[in-house]
């Protein structure tokens, strides 16, 4: 099932995608007629840094011995198709295409064996990052948390195996990232176990599982698209 939130005819609705139609409350609209919104409204967005060995290498960083966690502000959330705003404080803003896990149940201290019981589904996150500020600040709150720095969508898919999904990121149509999730250092169950030992997870919370190699700067006017098989494509422009 592909779950969505969307705006149509003056209403904001939650529903599903069936074929080329958006469906909610026994009503149907062509997808081309609706404006897709971020599919969930998380209380927190938890990022995982350096979770692909090739990405750690391209940044010149050692591999983490445990998941490296950070938080993106909920106010950074951005709808599919909406504009990423290039902040005046930065001179380098990068894309980071990632598989995102959406939590379905309030939970704490979830074991690896029970991790899939608390997952509502999977979506796409672009973990937009002001790389120069990340290096300058010494911590990541500002670099990862600007308004519009968490594009999410286009839908949440409930029946996927997160271990074998291909991620591709395109900048102005050119493929920049191309990797499979089987190369994650810490897989989805390991992340659920580790994160839920620290935080109570709420329904709708998002875990962005990390980006593979191929990150690069975006410029104003660029279009960035992240595609994950079985989910779809998340596209945003930079302004």
N, C-alpha and C positions, 0 to 999 in steps of 0.2 A: 504494500500500500504506500502511495505517495501522498503525504499530508502537506497541506499548504495553508497559509494565511494570505488573503488577498483583499483588494479594495475594488468594488464595482457598484455602480449606480448609487453612490453616496453611502454605501455600507462597507464595514470591515468584517469579513467573515473568515471562519475556519472551515476547511473542507478537504477535498481530495482531488487528485488528477485522475481522470478516466479517459484514456486516449488523448484527444486534443481538447478536452473539456475540463473546466473547473466545476466541481459539484459541491453544493452545500444546501442543506435544508430542503432536499428534494427538488432543487433548482439547478439548472445547468447553464453555463456560459462558455462560449469559445475562449480558449486561453488567450487568444489575441485581444480579447475585449477587456481582460482584467489586468490590474496592476498587482503583480506578486509582491508580497511583503516578506521580511525575514520570517521564516516559518515558525519560530518560537521567540518568546520574550524572556531570556534567561535572567535569573537573579545574579549570576556570575558567569563569566567566560574564563575558563582556565586553560592557559596555553602550556605547551610542553616544548622546551627548547632543546635543540641539538639531538633530536630523536632519530635522525638518519646519519649514519657514519659519514657519508659523502658530504652532507651539509656541514657537519662539524669540521671536516677537513677543509672545505672551501673558506671557512671563516678563520682557520688556523687555530681551532680549539681542540682540546683533548675530549675524548668520549666521556660522557658522564657516567658515574658509577650507579647513580640513582636518577629517576626522572627529575629533570630540571624544570620547576614550575614557576609560572608567573600568572598574573591576572590582567585581563583587559577589562576596562570599565564597561559596564552595560550601556552607557551612553555612546560608546563607540559603534554600537550595532548599526548596520547599514543594509537596506533592502537590495534585492537583486535589481540591477538596472539603474540604481541611484549613483550619484557621483561621489567619488573619493575626493576629499578636499585636501589639497597639498598645503600643509601648514607653513606659514611664513617663517617659523622658527627653524626650519630644516632645509638642508640643501641636498639631502639624499633620502628618498622614500622608496622602499622596495616592496614588491609583491612577495607573498609566501603562500602558495597553494597547499591546502591541507584537508585531510579527512577530519570531520568533526563528529563527535559522539554526542547524542542528545539523551539526557537522563529522563527516565519515565516515572521513577518512584523516589520519594524522599528516603534517603538511606545514609548509613554511616557504617564504617568498618565492614565493608563488603569483601568477602574472600574472592580470590581469583576464580574459584570454581563456580561461584554464584554471580559473577559479574554480568553475564548476559541477562539475568533476571531483572536488572534495574535499568536496562537500556531501552529507550523508546524507539530509537532508530539512528540514522546517520545522515549527515548533510555535508555541505562544502563550506569551508571558511577560507577567506583570504586574510591571513594574519599580517595586515599592512604594518610596516615598521619604518620609523624614521631612523635609519641605520646610524647616521652621524650622532644623533642624540642618544641612542643606545650606548654608543662607545663613550660619549662625553659624560653622561650622567652616572655611569657605574651601576645603575639599576634601570629597570625597563619600564617603569610605570608610565612615564611621559611618552617614550618612544613607541610604545605599543598601544597607548590609550587615547590618542587624539580622537575627537569626534570623527566618525566615518571610517575608522581604521579596523572595523570588524564586519566586512561584508559577509552575509550568511544566506545560504539558500541553494537552489530555488525551492527545495522541498525536503521533507524528512522521509526517508525510506526505511521501512521496518524489517524487511526480510532480506538482509544482505549479510554475507560473510565478510567482515572487515579485514580479514587476513590476506585477501587476494584481489585487491582492487587497484586499477591503474589510475594514476593521477597525472594529468597533463595541464600545464599552465602555458597559455599563449599571450604574448605581448604584441598587439597590433597584428595578430594572425600568425606570428612566428612562434613555433614551439620552443619554450625555454626550460621547462621542467617536464620530465617524463620518467616516472618511477612507479613501482608497485609497493603497496603497503606491506608486503611480506619482508620488506627491508627495514621496517621499524626496529629500532633497538629494543624498546619496551612496547609490547603489543597492547591491544585494547584491554584485555583482562588484567594485565599487570598494572596498567595506568589506573583502572577503576579501583583496584585494591590499594594502591599507593595513595591516590588522591583522597579516597573516602576515609582513610585512616587519619587524615588531617582536617577535612572539611565535611560538614553535612551537605550532601548533594540534594538539590530540590528538583522537582519536575520542571523540565525546560532548561536546566543548566546545560552548558555546552563545554565539552573538552575538545580543544583543537590539538590534534595528536602530533603535530610537528610537520616540518616541510623538508622535502628532499633538496638536493643540490640544484643549482641553476638560478638562484636568486639574482636579481639585478635591479637597478633603479628604474623607476617610472618617471615620466615627465608629464607636465600638463598637456592635455590633449590625447594622451595615450588611452588605449582600451586594453583591459586585462581580463582574460577569461580563464577560469579554472574548471576543468572537466574531470569528473570521476565516474567511471563506468557504473551503471546501475542507478545513478543519482541524477545526473544531468550536467548542466553547465551554468556557472555563476559568472556573470559579466558585469563589469563596472567601468566607467570612464574616470579619468583623473582631471580635475579642474583646479 
